[in-house]
């Protein structure tokens, strides 16, 4: 491009001002990328949850459900699978080495429903090892456990002999879902856990239910709750996806918050860059008049000034978005969400940067193309 040296020199005519504009644009699009990445992570986490999954848990907080309720729920029309879930917190060796033990009837269906990956050999090993445990890949990498290792943990849940120390045998690993859930969990057999514990035998913290038709899910949920309406153990059945959506909404309307912050930031950026661009064109009145005397048409001058603004804006926005993408990868180490910046966000960001450049540079560029050469050279 033969005019590139002219465009580049125009951009860096005042390095201090150029750096100020560059940093303003970079920070604005860094903020845009981070907020959109968080929103995307939340949306992906909720969307990854299967619509057919429902939780059945006690209507009264702090209570449990009878294990015998499992067969009655399984007989409800529309229920495809049901799994009991008990869970308790535990410590491996140090107080900082915390993990969660999930006691359930683990099989391929349970794994598939929760987007957990486990080999058939690992599932079979758990089924044939009463004290066996499947270890999340994150825990395996952290503690370097291997199949056959004995894993001692301490818990507030006591065994029949009063001991709070539990020992499980590593029989295989599982890969947690992309949402990050279960990343620090051990999965053990519920029949062993229920028999071995001191108190609470014959009860369960909750059930996970898979329905045959998500469209009929709410009706099936009402049928399940009707089983125990007048019993001492009333249930509350809710969609797993809906519960997680509700939890995120408690933080506020994420869409509104993101759009409001991004809109305010881009509007402020538009005002700031337009003012700086207008000042730059004013200071270059004589130089622009000289270009006209050299044969540059009004249209060519207009396009050159637009290209200066577009080059600066797109360059700064691209760097800001790439930094935001790297920040998402870094933040994933501290959250269960799989934060990321989809290519769509990158594309939208660059389009916004292009529009911003046009909007901020068009008025001063239009003013420059209407310059009268004689008056500009005379300093008027």
C-alpha positions as CSV (number, residue, x, y, z in Angstrom):
1,X,0.0,0.0,0.0
2,X,1.8,3.1,-1.3
3,X,0.1,5.4,1.2
4,X,1.0,3.4,4.3
5,X,4.1,5.5,5.2
6,X,1.9,8.6,5.1
7,X,-0.7,7.0,7.2
8,X,1.8,5.7,9.7
9,X,3.5,9.1,10.1
10,X,0.1,10.7,10.6
11,X,-0.7,8.3,13.4
12,X,2.6,9.0,15.2
13,X,2.8,12.7,14.5
14,X,2.2,13.3,18.3
15,X,3.4,10.1,20.0
16,X,2.1,11.2,23.4
17,X,-1.4,11.7,22.1
18,X,-1.3,8.5,20.1
19,X,-0.3,6.5,23.1
20,X,-3.1,8.0,25.1
21,X,-5.6,7.1,22.5
22,X,-4.1,3.7,22.1
23,X,-4.3,2.9,25.9
24,X,-7.9,4.3,26.1
25,X,-9.0,2.0,23.3
26,X,-7.0,-1.0,24.6
27,X,-8.5,-0.7,28.2
28,X,-12.0,-0.3,26.8
29,X,-11.8,-3.4,24.7
30,X,-10.0,-5.3,27.5
31,X,-13.0,-4.6,29.7
32,X,-15.3,-5.6,26.8
33,X,-13.5,-8.9,26.3
34,X,-13.4,-9.8,30.0
35,X,-17.1,-9.1,30.6
36,X,-18.2,-10.9,27.5
37,X,-15.9,-13.8,28.5
38,X,-17.5,-14.1,31.9
39,X,-21.0,-13.9,30.4
40,X,-20.0,-16.6,27.8
41,X,-18.6,-18.8,30.6
42,X,-21.8,-18.6,32.6
43,X,-24.0,-19.2,29.5
44,X,-21.9,-22.2,28.5
45,X,-22.0,-23.6,32.1
46,X,-25.8,-23.4,32.2
47,X,-26.3,-24.6,28.6
48,X,-24.1,-27.7,29.2
49,X,-26.5,-29.0,31.8
50,X,-29.0,-31.4,30.3
51,X,-32.6,-30.3,30.4
52,X,-33.7,-33.8,31.3
53,X,-32.0,-33.6,34.7
54,X,-33.9,-32.8,38.0
55,X,-32.9,-32.7,41.6
56,X,-35.2,-34.2,44.2
57,X,-34.2,-32.8,47.6
58,X,-35.9,-32.2,51.0
59,X,-38.4,-29.4,51.1
60,X,-37.2,-28.7,54.6
61,X,-33.6,-27.5,54.7
62,X,-31.2,-29.5,56.9
63,X,-33.1,-32.8,56.5
64,X,-32.7,-35.9,54.5
65,X,-34.9,-38.2,52.4
66,X,-35.5,-41.9,53.0
67,X,-33.6,-44.2,50.7
68,X,-36.8,-46.3,50.3
69,X,-38.2,-43.4,48.3
70,X,-36.0,-44.3,45.4
71,X,-38.2,-47.2,44.2
72,X,-41.4,-45.1,44.4
73,X,-39.8,-42.2,42.4
74,X,-38.5,-44.7,39.8
75,X,-42.1,-45.9,39.3
76,X,-43.4,-42.5,38.4
77,X,-44.3,-42.3,34.7
78,X,-41.7,-40.3,32.8
79,X,-38.8,-41.1,35.1
80,X,-36.0,-42.8,33.1
81,X,-33.3,-43.1,35.8
82,X,-32.8,-42.2,39.4
83,X,-29.6,-42.0,41.4
84,X,-29.2,-41.4,45.2
85,X,-26.6,-38.8,46.1
86,X,-24.9,-38.5,49.5
87,X,-21.9,-36.2,49.9
88,X,-19.6,-35.1,52.7
89,X,-16.5,-32.8,52.9
90,X,-13.2,-34.4,53.7
91,X,-9.5,-33.5,54.2
92,X,-6.7,-35.6,52.7
93,X,-3.7,-34.8,54.8
94,X,-3.5,-31.0,55.5
95,X,-6.5,-28.7,56.4
96,X,-5.9,-27.0,53.0
97,X,-6.2,-30.3,51.1
98,X,-10.0,-30.3,51.0
99,X,-12.1,-32.5,48.7
100,X,-15.7,-33.7,48.4
101,X,-16.8,-37.3,48.6
102,X,-19.9,-38.2,46.6
103,X,-21.6,-41.5,47.4
104,X,-23.9,-42.6,44.6
105,X,-24.8,-45.6,42.3
106,X,-22.2,-44.6,39.7
107,X,-22.7,-46.1,36.2
108,X,-22.5,-45.0,32.6
109,X,-25.9,-43.4,32.9
110,X,-24.8,-41.2,35.8
111,X,-21.6,-40.3,34.1
112,X,-23.4,-39.4,30.8
113,X,-26.1,-37.3,32.6
114,X,-23.5,-35.1,34.3
115,X,-21.1,-35.0,31.3
116,X,-18.5,-37.0,33.2
117,X,-16.1,-39.2,31.3
118,X,-15.0,-42.5,32.8
119,X,-13.7,-45.7,31.1
120,X,-15.8,-48.9,31.2
121,X,-13.0,-50.5,33.0
122,X,-13.0,-47.9,35.8
123,X,-16.8,-48.1,36.1
124,X,-16.6,-52.0,36.3
125,X,-13.8,-51.7,38.9
126,X,-15.9,-49.5,41.1
127,X,-18.8,-51.9,40.9
128,X,-16.6,-54.8,42.0
129,X,-14.6,-52.9,44.7
130,X,-16.7,-52.2,47.8
131,X,-14.4,-49.5,49.2
132,X,-13.4,-48.3,45.7
133,X,-13.3,-44.7,44.6
134,X,-13.1,-43.0,41.3
135,X,-10.7,-40.0,41.4
136,X,-11.1,-36.8,39.4
137,X,-8.3,-36.2,37.0
138,X,-7.6,-32.9,38.8
139,X,-7.0,-34.7,42.2
140,X,-5.0,-37.3,40.5
141,X,-2.7,-34.7,39.0
142,X,-2.5,-32.8,42.3
143,X,-1.7,-35.8,44.6
144,X,-0.1,-38.2,42.0
145,X,-2.4,-41.0,43.0
146,X,-2.5,-44.2,40.9
147,X,-4.8,-47.2,40.7
148,X,-4.4,-49.4,43.7
149,X,-3.4,-46.6,46.1
150,X,-5.1,-46.3,49.4
151,X,-6.6,-42.8,50.0
152,X,-7.1,-41.9,53.7
153,X,-9.3,-38.9,54.4
154,X,-10.7,-37.3,57.5
155,X,-14.3,-36.2,57.7
156,X,-16.9,-35.0,60.2
157,X,-19.0,-38.0,59.1
158,X,-18.2,-40.9,61.5
159,X,-18.1,-44.6,60.8
160,X,-19.9,-47.2,63.0
161,X,-16.8,-47.6,65.2
162,X,-16.8,-43.9,65.8
163,X,-13.7,-43.2,63.6
164,X,-13.8,-40.2,61.4
165,X,-11.1,-41.6,59.2
166,X,-12.2,-43.2,55.9
167,X,-10.0,-45.1,53.5
168,X,-10.9,-45.6,49.9
169,X,-9.0,-47.5,47.2
170,X,-8.2,-45.7,43.9
171,X,-9.8,-47.9,41.2
172,X,-9.7,-45.4,38.3
173,X,-10.2,-41.8,37.3
174,X,-13.0,-39.7,35.7
175,X,-12.8,-36.5,33.8
176,X,-15.0,-33.8,35.3
177,X,-17.5,-31.9,33.0
178,X,-16.4,-28.7,31.3
179,X,-18.3,-26.6,33.8
180,X,-15.6,-27.5,36.4
181,X,-18.0,-29.2,38.7
182,X,-16.7,-32.4,40.5
183,X,-13.2,-31.3,39.8
184,X,-12.1,-32.0,43.4
185,X,-14.3,-35.0,44.1
186,X,-14.0,-38.7,44.9
187,X,-16.9,-40.8,43.8
188,X,-17.6,-43.8,46.0
189,X,-20.3,-46.5,46.3
190,X,-23.4,-45.4,48.2
191,X,-24.2,-48.9,49.4
192,X,-20.8,-49.1,51.2
193,X,-21.1,-45.6,52.6
194,X,-24.6,-46.0,53.9
195,X,-23.7,-49.3,55.7
196,X,-20.5,-48.0,57.1
197,X,-21.6,-44.7,58.6
198,X,-22.6,-44.3,62.2
199,X,-25.8,-42.2,61.7
200,X,-28.2,-41.4,59.0
201,X,-28.3,-44.9,57.5
202,X,-31.1,-45.5,55.1
203,X,-31.3,-41.8,54.1
204,X,-30.0,-39.8,51.2
205,X,-29.2,-36.1,50.8
206,X,-30.8,-35.9,47.4
207,X,-31.8,-37.8,44.3
208,X,-30.8,-37.0,40.7
209,X,-33.6,-37.9,38.3
210,X,-33.4,-38.2,34.5
211,X,-36.8,-37.8,32.8
212,X,-37.7,-39.2,29.4
213,X,-39.0,-35.9,28.0
214,X,-37.7,-32.5,29.1
215,X,-40.9,-30.9,27.8
216,X,-42.9,-32.9,30.4
217,X,-40.3,-32.3,33.1
218,X,-42.4,-29.9,35.2
219,X,-45.4,-32.3,35.2
220,X,-43.2,-35.2,36.2
221,X,-41.6,-33.1,39.0
222,X,-45.1,-32.4,40.4
223,X,-45.9,-36.1,40.3
224,X,-42.7,-36.8,42.3
225,X,-43.5,-34.2,44.9
226,X,-47.0,-35.5,45.2
227,X,-45.6,-38.9,46.5
228,X,-44.6,-37.3,49.8
229,X,-47.0,-34.4,50.2
230,X,-48.5,-35.7,53.4
231,X,-45.4,-37.6,54.7
232,X,-42.8,-36.4,57.2
233,X,-40.3,-36.1,54.3
234,X,-41.8,-33.7,51.7
235,X,-39.7,-33.3,48.6
236,X,-39.0,-30.4,46.2
237,X,-38.1,-31.3,42.7
238,X,-36.5,-28.8,40.4
239,X,-34.7,-28.7,37.1
240,X,-30.9,-28.7,37.5
241,X,-30.5,-26.2,34.7
242,X,-33.2,-23.9,36.2
243,X,-31.6,-24.0,39.6
244,X,-28.2,-23.1,38.3
245,X,-29.7,-20.3,36.1
246,X,-31.4,-19.0,39.2
247,X,-28.2,-19.0,41.2
248,X,-26.4,-16.9,38.6
249,X,-29.4,-14.5,38.3
250,X,-29.1,-13.8,42.0
251,X,-25.9,-11.9,41.2
252,X,-28.0,-9.7,39.0
253,X,-29.2,-9.5,35.4
254,X,-25.8,-10.4,33.8
255,X,-26.9,-9.3,30.4
256,X,-28.0,-5.9,31.6
257,X,-24.9,-5.4,33.7
258,X,-22.5,-6.4,30.9
259,X,-24.3,-4.3,28.3
260,X,-24.6,-1.3,30.6
261,X,-20.9,-1.3,31.5
262,X,-19.7,-1.9,27.9
263,X,-22.1,0.7,26.5
264,X,-20.9,3.3,29.0
265,X,-17.3,2.5,28.4
266,X,-17.6,2.7,24.6
267,X,-19.6,5.9,24.7
268,X,-17.0,7.6,26.9
269,X,-14.3,6.2,24.5
270,X,-16.1,7.7,21.5
271,X,-16.2,11.1,23.1
272,X,-12.6,11.0,24.1
273,X,-11.2,9.7,20.8
274,X,-13.4,12.1,18.8
275,X,-12.1,15.1,20.7
276,X,-8.4,14.0,20.3
277,X,-8.9,13.3,16.6
278,X,-10.5,16.7,16.1
279,X,-7.6,18.3,17.9
280,X,-5.1,16.4,15.8
281,X,-6.8,17.5,12.5
282,X,-6.9,21.1,13.7
283,X,-3.2,21.1,14.4
284,X,-2.5,19.7,10.9
285,X,-4.5,22.2,8.9
286,X,-1.4,23.5,7.1
287,X,-0.1,20.0,6.4
288,X,-3.4,18.9,5.0
289,X,-3.5,22.0,2.8
290,X,-0.1,21.2,1.4
291,X,-1.3,17.7,0.6
292,X,-4.2,19.3,-1.4
293,X,-1.8,21.4,-3.3
294,X,0.2,18.3,-4.2
295,X,-2.8,16.9,-5.9
296,X,-4.6,14.9,-3.2
297,X,-8.3,15.0,-3.8
298,X,-10.9,15.8,-1.1
299,X,-12.0,12.2,-1.1
300,X,-8.5,10.8,-0.9
301,X,-7.7,13.1,2.1
302,X,-10.9,12.0,3.8
303,X,-10.0,8.3,3.3
304,X,-6.5,8.8,4.6
305,X,-7.7,10.4,7.8
306,X,-10.2,7.6,8.3
307,X,-7.5,4.9,7.7
308,X,-5.3,6.5,10.4
309,X,-8.1,6.2,12.9
310,X,-9.2,2.7,11.8
311,X,-5.6,1.4,12.0
312,X,-5.1,2.8,15.5
313,X,-8.5,1.6,16.8
314,X,-8.3,-1.9,15.3
315,X,-4.7,-2.4,16.5
316,X,-5.5,-1.3,20.1
317,X,-8.8,-3.2,20.2
318,X,-7.1,-6.4,18.9
319,X,-4.4,-6.3,21.6
320,X,-7.0,-5.5,24.3
321,X,-9.1,-8.5,23.2
322,X,-6.1,-10.9,23.1
323,X,-5.0,-9.8,26.6
324,X,-8.6,-10.4,27.8
325,X,-8.5,-13.9,26.2
326,X,-5.3,-14.7,28.1
327,X,-6.8,-13.4,31.3
328,X,-9.7,-15.8,30.9
329,X,-7.3,-18.7,30.7
330,X,-5.5,-17.5,33.8
331,X,-8.8,-17.0,35.7
332,X,-9.9,-20.6,35.0
333,X,-7.5,-21.8,37.6
334,X,-9.6,-20.0,40.3
335,X,-13.1,-20.7,39.2
336,X,-15.4,-23.7,38.3
337,X,-16.5,-21.8,35.2
338,X,-14.7,-22.5,31.9
339,X,-14.2,-18.8,31.0
340,X,-13.3,-18.2,27.4
341,X,-13.6,-15.7,24.6
342,X,-15.5,-17.1,21.7
343,X,-14.4,-16.1,18.2
344,X,-17.8,-14.3,17.9
345,X,-16.8,-12.0,20.7
346,X,-13.5,-11.2,19.0
347,X,-15.3,-10.5,15.7
348,X,-17.9,-8.3,17.4
349,X,-15.2,-6.4,19.3
350,X,-13.3,-5.7,16.1
351,X,-16.5,-4.6,14.3
352,X,-17.2,-2.2,17.2
353,X,-13.7,-0.9,17.0
354,X,-14.1,-0.2,13.3
355,X,-17.5,1.5,13.8
356,X,-15.9,3.6,16.7
357,X,-13.1,4.7,14.5
358,X,-15.5,5.7,11.7
359,X,-17.8,7.6,14.1
360,X,-14.9,9.5,15.8
361,X,-12.9,10.3,12.7
362,X,-15.6,11.1,10.2
363,X,-16.5,14.6,11.5
364,X,-12.9,15.9,11.6
365,X,-12.1,14.1,8.3
366,X,-15.1,15.7,6.7
367,X,-14.0,19.1,8.0
368,X,-10.5,18.5,6.6
369,X,-11.7,17.7,3.1
370,X,-13.6,21.1,3.0
371,X,-10.4,23.0,3.7
372,X,-9.8,26.0,1.5
373,X,-6.1,25.8,0.5
374,X,-5.5,29.5,0.4
375,X,-7.1,30.2,3.8
376,X,-5.4,27.2,5.4
377,X,-1.9,28.2,4.2
378,X,-2.6,31.8,5.3
379,X,-3.3,30.4,8.8
380,X,-7.0,31.4,8.8
